[in-house]
């Protein structure tokens, strides 16, 4: 199989390249005796930017989330290098998850709400078997309602992320852009955002997907082994 179909998540590498290394550079190498404010910011942002471009080129798949990540890095660099008012950093921090949340919410007005589009996939689940059981139990309408509810919950999780991003940015980043202090505070923001925002959001998503799995089991009577497509059958 080629690399375009064998991409596997690498959370530890993602965490290291996108959060840990940039934060350390911003906090430790942005002084005038090292890289300076601009040099430190450029080097720090080059890691997540380079990693994101590498992922997009290597696997050759349009990834909306990855694209937003690249835009996020470019906007952060622009705010720092152009020395814009720090209020724009807080707005930018809230805008990225906010846009995703709006896309998720907008999907509820289509025939395939986000949760259904992501999970109710023939490559992942035995759709025919699930539909057959839902029809036999007259549970199709209930199933659609619960998937819609799950999609609303996903949108709420992004609303939480947007709100917390804005509050954290306003609280931590108070120095003018283009200064060493700004870089150090940006590094703190990068580090703190993981335990204070990313982890709670991840737990919310796990809870939502657990709700979806329980929904499928309750309405179809199928076990997870029955629901998922086995590797041997692909």
Secondary structure, DSSP 8 states (H G I E B T S, - for coil): --GGG-----HHHHHIIIIIHHHHHHHHS-STTTTHHHHHHHHHHHHHHHHHHHHHHHH----HHHHHHHHHHHHHHHHHHTT--THHHHHHHHHHHHHHHHHHHHHTTSSS-HHHHHHS-TTTB-HHHHHHHHHHTT-HHHHHHHHHHHHHHHHHHHHHHHHHHHHHHHHH--S-TTSHHHHHHHHHHHHHHIIIIIHHHHHHHHHHHHHHHHHHHHHH---HHHHB--GGG-
